Amino acid sequence: MGVDLRQVVAGVLTLTMFVMLGNMIKRDHFDSVEGKFPGARDVEFDSEKVSEQGVVSFSKRSTNGPWIESGQELKPCWKESTFDGVEPKGFVTFSLTNGPEYHVSQIADAVVVARYIGATLVLPDIRGNKPGDERKFEEIYDVDKFVKSLYGVVKVVKGLPDDVSIRDFTAVKVPNRVSDDHIAEQIKPIFKTNSNIRLATFFPSVNMRKTTKTSASDSVACLAMFGTLELQPEVDEVVESMIERLRTLSRKSNRRFIAVDLRAEILGKKGCHGSSSSGTKSCFSAQEIAIFLRKIGYDKDTTIYLTQPRWDESLDVLKDIFPKTYTKESIMPADKKAKFLKSEDSEFEKVIDFYICSQSDVFVPAISGLFYANVAGKRIASGKTQILVPADIPGSSASVTNHFSPYISKKNHMAHSCFC
């Protein structure tokens, strides 16, 4: 049977057309990304790179992002404190408010005050943003761990004795990172008169930087901030299951993922408009985060976790460039959503965000503030020092080492005073 030359030619032309069409589709897809973010490309790194901060270890032959290996977990270097033998008189009460990034600071201030004035600390409750929105401490945190960690430092009780009324307490405002001088001058005289005080921490500024001034309370503050709070088992299990889910989705990047603190409702607030007093931006949008991550070398297979409570259309631009971008509702176990996701109280969600951001391989704070500062503290203690501060990057690319958080590059976070 003879071969029709015309059929052979037609077959070759058809095959060629399909190959050309495939190339056009592929090129159009990636050109659209390059068009939005000129110069975005995968970057290959050497095994070591030297920066101002010293030697930074990168994953060898990484082709999908500048992943940096975590350092060793640091050890506490604060001195242990013990009771001076005097039985505490009177009580200090307080509440935890506004989310875990505030809880860390509120705990530290309350423990420092109770220790200094010689009072018994009452286990706090947890209050949300709405009136009457309260939770018990044990619903989120491990009570036994908290009490045991403070043994010998300050006496802790779970509630007031029956003969002591909360109405007998005097309210006292306490500045965050309260000093010994402030306690001696402003709080101790009130306690001597009343013997029972209720603390309310206020935040004149977000300042978690290490200071050169030392005081007798430094070790107590370090212990309270970094050694007292652990999640209770059920909440911890949810956090760990979500982290494992993110790692499973990150097989192409060796089970590594990025956590980005990006919340649409905050981006719309007045404080996010314009620049700070130092001339730097205080907030970055989803589009700006996409540009930033792409230009420093992360590719489209990078898994990203966002602290945004529910998906918002403003995040679509980020998902277009990084398809593996997730919020809580898409990775939380289905049987846990009713309790931890669908409740009117967002306290659980805030805690989940805080601890996932503390344990991710990379943390990117799209919003400056206390969340960023206290997540950085936990990460420094665990050796997870890849905290990348976003920036407007001119040109086509930038080195990841240029964007390390000053908390890391300058070692100016107070955590560096507590761990060594």
Long-range contacts (C-beta under 8 A, 24 or more apart in sequence): 33-294, 33-300, 33-321, 36-291, 36-321, 37-290, 37-291, 37-294, 37-295, 37-321, 38-396, 39-295, 39-395, 39-396, 39-397, 40-291, 40-294, 40-295, 40-396, 40-397, 41-297, 41-396, 41-397, 42-297, 42-299, 43-296, 43-297, 43-397, 45-297, 49-399, 49-401, 51-399, 51-401, 51-402, 51-404, 51-409, 52-401, 52-409, 53-401, 53-404, 53-408, 53-409, 56-401, 59-254, 63-299, 64-252, 64-253, 64-298, 64-299, 64-301, 64-302, 65-253, 65-256, 65-297, 65-298, 65-299, 65-302, 66-296, 66-297, 66-298, 66-400, 67-253, 67-254, 67-256, 67-361, 67-362, 67-386, 68-362, 68-385, 68-386, 68-400, 70-361, 70-382, 70-383, 70-384, 70-385, 70-386, 71-383, 71-384, 71-385, 72-383, 73-381, 73-382, 73-383, 74-380, 74-381, 74-382, 74-383, 74-419, 74-420, 75-419, 75-420, 76-222, 76-223, 76-226, 76-227, 76-418, 76-419, 77-418, 77-419, 77-420, 78-218, 78-219, 78-222, 78-223, 78-418, 79-219, 80-152, 80-219, 81-115, 81-152, 81-153, 81-219, 81-220, 81-223, 82-152, 82-153, 83-152, 83-153, 83-155, 86-118, 88-114, 88-118, 88-119, 88-120, 88-154, 88-155, 89-118, 89-119, 89-195, 90-117, 90-119, 90-120, 90-191, 90-194, 90-195, 90-196, 90-197, 91-119, 91-120, 91-121, 91-122, 91-157, 91-160, 91-164, 91-169, 91-195, 91-196, 91-197, 92-117, 92-119, 92-120, 92-121, 92-122, 92-196, 92-197, 92-198, 92-199, 93-122, 93-124, 93-160, 93-166, 93-169, 93-196, 93-197, 93-198, 93-199, 94-122, 94-124, 94-198, 94-199, 94-200, 94-201, 95-124, 95-125, 95-126, 95-127, 95-200, 96-124, 96-125, 96-126, 96-127, 96-137, 97-126, 97-127, 97-128, 98-129, 99-347, 99-350, 99-351, 99-354, 99-371, 100-229, 100-350, 100-351, 100-354, 100-355, 100-374, 101-354, 101-369, 101-370, 101-371, 101-373, 101-374, 101-375, 102-201, 102-203, 102-370, 103-229, 104-225, 104-229, 104-374, 104-377, 105-176, 105-177, 105-201, 105-203, 105-225, 105-370, 105-374, 106-201, 107-224, 107-225, 107-228, 107-229, 108-177, 108-221, 108-224, 108-225, 109-174, 109-176, 109-177, 109-178, 109-199, 109-201, 110-174, 110-199, 110-201, 110-224, 111-150, 111-153, 111-154, 111-220, 111-221, 111-223, 111-224, 111-228, 112-178, 112-183, 112-217, 112-220, 112-221, 112-224, 113-174, 113-178, 113-183, 113-187, 113-199, 114-154, 115-153, 115-154, 115-217, 115-220, 116-180, 116-183, 116-184, 116-187, 116-188, 116-217, 117-183, 117-187, 117-188, 117-191, 119-154, 119-191, 119-197, 120-154, 120-155, 120-156, 120-157, 121-150, 121-154, 121-155, 121-156, 121-157, 122-156, 122-157, 122-158, 122-159, 122-160, 123-147, 123-156, 123-157, 123-158, 123-159, 126-347, 128-345, 128-346, 128-347, 130-344, 133-344, 133-345, 135-345, 135-347, 138-232, 139-232, 140-231, 140-232, 140-235, 140-347, 140-348, 140-351, 141-229, 141-230, 141-231, 141-232, 142-230, 142-231, 142-232, 142-233, 143-232, 145-228, 145-229, 145-230, 146-228, 146-229, 146-230, 149-223, 149-227, 149-228, 150-223, 150-224, 150-228, 153-220, 153-223, 154-220, 164-196, 166-198, 168-194, 168-196, 169-194, 169-196, 169-197, 169-198, 170-194, 170-196, 170-197, 170-198, 171-197, 171-198, 171-200, 172-197, 172-198, 172-199, 172-200, 173-199, 173-200, 173-201, 173-202, 174-199, 174-200, 174-201, 174-202, 175-201, 175-202, 175-203, 175-204, 176-201, 176-202, 176-203, 176-204, 176-207, 177-207, 177-221, 177-414, 179-215, 179-217, 180-215, 180-216, 180-217, 203-370, 206-368, 206-369, 206-370, 206-373, 208-370, 208-373, 208-374, 208-376, 208-377, 208-407, 208-413, 208-414, 208-415, 209-412, 209-413, 209-414, 210-411, 210-412, 210-413, 210-414, 210-416, 210-417, 211-414, 211-417, 218-417, 222-417, 222-418, 225-377, 225-414, 225-418, 226-377, 226-378, 226-381, 226-415, 226-418, 226-419, 231-351, 231-355, 235-340, 235-348, 235-351, 235-352, 236-355, 238-332, 238-333, 238-336, 238-340, 238-352, 239-351, 239-352, 239-355, 239-356, 239-359, 241-332, 241-333, 241-336, 242-328, 242-331, 242-332, 242-333, 242-352, 242-356, 243-356, 243-359, 243-360, 245-331, 246-303, 246-305, 246-326, 246-331, 246-356, 246-360, 249-303, 249-324, 249-326, 249-331, 250-302, 250-303, 250-324, 252-301, 253-301, 253-302, 253-303, 256-303, 256-361, 256-362, 257-302, 257-303, 257-304, 257-305, 257-360, 257-361, 257-362, 258-293, 258-298, 258-302, 258-303, 258-304, 258-305, 258-360, 258-361, 258-362, 258-363, 258-364, 259-304, 259-305, 259-306, 259-307, 259-356, 259-357, 259-360, 259-362, 259-363, 259-364, 260-289, 260-304, 260-305, 260-306, 260-307, 260-363, 260-364, 260-365, 260-366, 261-307, 261-353, 261-357, 261-363, 261-364, 261-365, 261-366, 261-367, 261-371, 261-372, 261-375, 262-286, 262-289, 262-306, 262-307, 262-308, 262-315, 262-366, 262-367, 263-307, 263-308, 263-309, 263-367, 264-308, 264-312, 264-314, 264-315, 266-367, 267-314, 267-366, 267-367, 272-367, 276-368, 281-390, 281-391, 281-392, 282-367, 282-368, 283-366, 283-367, 283-368, 284-366, 284-367, 284-390, 285-314, 285-366, 286-314, 286-315, 286-316, 286-317, 286-318, 287-317, 287-318, 288-366, 288-390, 288-392, 289-318, 289-364, 289-366, 289-390, 290-317, 290-318, 290-320, 290-321, 290-322, 291-393, 292-364, 292-390, 292-391, 292-393, 292-403, 293-322, 293-364, 294-321, 295-393, 295-396, 295-397, 295-398, 296-388, 296-393, 296-397, 296-398, 296-399, 296-400, 296-403, 297-397, 297-400, 298-322, 305-331, 305-356, 305-357, 305-360, 307-353, 307-357, 309-346, 309-349, 328-352, 328-353, 358-382, 358-384, 359-384, 360-384, 361-386, 362-386, 362-387, 362-388, 363-387, 363-388, 364-388, 364-389, 364-390, 365-389, 365-390, 365-405, 366-390, 373-407, 373-413, 376-405, 376-407, 376-408, 376-413, 376-415, 377-413, 377-414, 377-415, 378-415, 380-407, 380-408, 380-413, 380-415, 380-416, 380-419, 381-415, 381-418, 381-419
